Amino acid sequence: MRISVQKEDLVKGIQTVQNAVSVRGSLPILANILLETKDNQLCLTATDLDIAISCFIPAELHEKGAITVPAKRFGDVIKELWSDDLIKLQVVKGNTVQIETKKTNFKIPGLAKDDFPQIPLFVNEKNAIVLPQKTLSEMLRMTQFAMSRDEARYVLNGTLFSFNGKLTRLVATDGRRLAMIERELEKPSPIKKNVIIPTKTIHELSRNLQDQGDVQILFKENQIQFQIDQTYITSRLIEGEFPNYEQVIPQKTKEQLLLSTKDFLSATRRASIFTNQESQSIKISLDKNRMVISKNTPDVGEAYEEIETDYKGGGLVIGFNPNYLIDVLKTIPDDKIKFELIDPEKPGMIRAENNYTYIVLPMQIS
């Protein structure tokens, strides 16, 4: 292999794929990035066997070929080169990669491509689900914080993608809260499918999605692939049955409040300052036309704050983990949200525009 590539393009390619590099894998080659010439471009690929990321960048091809290089060392060298450098990459004797510019010359031992896992690029545009990148990015931002981090609850360590003709729904839950959002597809798909996508893949998707262009979603056996411009993210799917989340969404709520998102968030943040490990909940008290958020923790302090609302019901006192409220309120772009309650023992519900629903379990008031 012998190619020329601009530093800016190569750095971007390395940054795109580097998070898929295996850091604790038993196979040494998984700590490498695969460099391969394809269709007059350079393709960089990294994988930890659960997720693979491939990125195509412009390159001038002098001789076709492929090689794998240690991801960290290769990335460190490229990053430190002069910003306007044209970089020449060449595989020389013994699978060594030579990195050459006008003033510098480096050699890094690599490994042959033979033992690097084959990462297929799915090609079947007729069966692709197409979403605007901006739409999927917003959907992920509104749900991913609710994913579980408990390894024992493996099926919850990801986000459910539900595709049903014109409708796409994302759901994430950790058992104590649940975030759900729906969007209609501009280009309806015949595919009806429910899949659970792992946490790491969700984070990489969020990192790569832009405000322009579309993302194509394709399936193959127990894998899913997202094509974002010249980047391909391929991931295994989580096997197992996602909980019947529709059962926990209240059909009817007793009390409905229309609140300023900003005021609710700010007051909750201030009250959370007075929580500690032994006393994590804040108290929300409802009375006519007002909501009070308060917290009193011995040796820590006390908070009391009123928020105006159009509440017409009777008195109600309920406790919540403030972090579960802060997580959702800081992601909602709407000026107003609906906060719906049934009683102190039942989940609270926050609704926002664009078919967004958030369910949160109450806590005992300490």
Secondary structure, DSSP 4 states (H G I P E B T S, - for coil): -EEEEEHHHHHHHHHHHGGGS-SS-SSGGGGEEEEEEETTEEEEEEE-SSEEEEEEEE-EEEE--EEEEEHHHHHHHHHHS-TTPEEEEEEETTTEEEEE-SS-EEEEE-B-GGGSPP------GGG-EEEEHHHHHHHHHTTGGGS---TTSGGGSEEEEEEETTEEEEEEE-SSEEEEEEEE-SS--S-EEEEEEEHHHHHHHHHH--SSSEEEEEEETTEEEEEETTEEEEEE---SPPP-GGGGS-S--SEEEEEEHHHHHHHHHHHHTT-BTTB--EEEEEETTEEEEEEEETTTEEEEEEEE----S--EEEEE-HHHHHHHHTT---SEEEEEE--TTS-EEEEETTTEEEEE--B---
